[in-house]
């Protein structure tokens, strides 16, 4: 999964990583970019980040490239873990997501701490992937995929 890949890349002090081009990976990386955990997200191929080459590449060759962010030689993202698993998806309504963001436990999930985010996949077609606080603003519940700090 993407969580382990990103966490391992930060621990190995990589500057840039590539992941398979899927809607889920692109959405999670975009949320991490908006939240300030990574520097940039670019589409490309297995050879490197290149939006032009991405358009002509086959599906198997397409990749998403992300530049990782460090501050004072330390990774900005220190921990990223999966909450929902294929064997046990965790769905929360808006009230449970609000409780999670406000420092209270919801469905045996530890509350979000200061500077921590959660990625939520909603049923809304225009807002399918959101950070938990954005989901609260849009009044949408959904599957809580992962958390990052």
C-alpha positions in Angstrom: 0.0 0.0 0.0 0.9 3.6 -0.5 1.3 4.3 3.3 4.1 1.9 3.8 5.9 3.0 0.5 5.8 6.6 1.5 6.9 5.9 5.1 9.8 3.7 4.0 10.9 6.3 1.4 11.1 9.0 4.1 13.0 6.7 6.5 15.5 5.9 3.7 15.8 9.7 3.0 14.7 9.5 -0.6 14.1 12.8 -2.4 11.5 11.5 -4.8 9.4 8.4 -5.1 7.2 6.9 -7.9 4.0 5.0 -7.3 1.6 3.3 -9.6 -0.9 5.7 -11.3 -4.3 5.0 -9.8 -7.1 7.4 -8.7 -6.6 6.4 -5.1 -2.8 7.0 -5.1 -3.2 10.4 -6.9 -5.9 11.5 -4.5 -4.0 10.5 -1.3 -0.8 12.2 -2.6 -2.8 15.3 -3.5 -4.2 15.5 0.1 -0.7 15.1 1.5 0.5 17.9 -0.9 -2.3 20.2 0.3 -1.5 19.4 3.9 2.1 20.2 3.4 3.6 16.8 3.9 5.2 16.6 0.4 6.6 19.2 -2.0 5.1 18.3 -5.4 3.2 15.7 -7.3 3.8 15.1 -11.0 2.6 12.5 -13.5 5.2 10.6 -15.5 6.4 7.2 -16.6 8.7 4.6 -15.1 11.6 6.6 -16.6 10.9 9.7 -14.6 8.5 12.6 -14.1 7.3 13.9 -17.5 3.7 14.9 -18.1 4.3 14.8 -21.9 5.5 11.2 -21.8 2.7 10.3 -19.4 0.1 11.1 -22.1 1.6 8.8 -24.7 2.6 6.0 -22.2 0.7 2.8 -21.8 -1.3 2.2 -18.6 1.4 -0.2 -17.2 4.1 2.5 -17.7 2.3 5.4 -16.0 3.5 6.6 -12.6 2.9 9.4 -10.1 6.1 11.0 -8.9 6.2 12.8 -5.5 9.0 15.0 -4.1 9.4 14.3 -0.4 9.7 17.2 2.1 12.3 17.5 4.8 12.9 20.2 7.4 16.2 20.4 9.2 17.2 17.0 7.7 14.2 15.4 9.3 11.2 14.1 7.4 8.1 16.2 7.6 5.9 13.1 7.6 6.9 10.9 10.5 4.2 8.3 10.5 1.5 7.1 8.1 -0.8 4.2 8.8 -3.7 2.4 7.3 -7.0 2.6 9.2 -9.4 0.8 6.7 -8.2 -2.5 5.5 -9.8 -4.6 2.7 -10.8 -7.2 5.2 -12.2 -4.6 7.6 -13.3 -1.3 6.1 -14.0 1.5 8.6 -17.0 3.7 7.7 -17.9 6.8 9.7 -20.7 9.2 9.6 -20.2 12.9 9.9 -20.6 12.9 13.7 -17.9 10.2 14.1 -15.5 12.1 11.9 -16.2 15.3 13.8 -15.5 13.3 17.1 -12.2 12.0 15.6 -11.0 15.5 14.6 -12.0 17.0 17.9 -9.8 14.7 20.1 -12.3 11.9 21.0 -12.2 8.3 20.1 -14.5 7.0 17.4 -15.0 3.3 16.6 -11.9 2.3 18.5 -9.8 4.6 16.3 -7.5 6.9 18.3 -8.3 10.6 17.9 -6.3 12.8 15.5 -3.5 14.7 17.3 -2.2 18.2 16.5 -0.8 18.3 13.0 -2.3 14.9 12.1 -4.7 14.3 9.1 -7.0 11.5 8.1 -7.9 10.7 4.5 -11.6 10.0 3.9 -13.2 8.5 0.8 -16.8 9.7 0.5 -19.7 8.6 -1.8 -19.9 12.2 -3.2 -19.0 12.2 -6.9 -17.4 15.7 -6.8 -15.7 15.3 -3.4 -14.7 11.6 -3.5 -11.4 12.0 -1.6 -11.1 14.5 1.2 -9.1 15.2 4.3 -11.2 14.6 7.5 -11.7 18.3 8.2 -12.7 19.0 4.6 -15.3 16.2 4.9 -16.7 18.0 8.0 -16.9 21.2 6.0 -18.8 19.5 3.2 -20.9 17.5 5.7 -19.9 14.2 4.3 -19.2 10.9 6.0 -17.3 7.9 4.4 -14.6 5.4 4.7 -11.6 6.5 6.7 -8.6 5.2 4.7 -5.4 6.3 6.5 -3.9 8.8 8.8 -0.6 10.8 8.6 1.4 12.9 10.9 
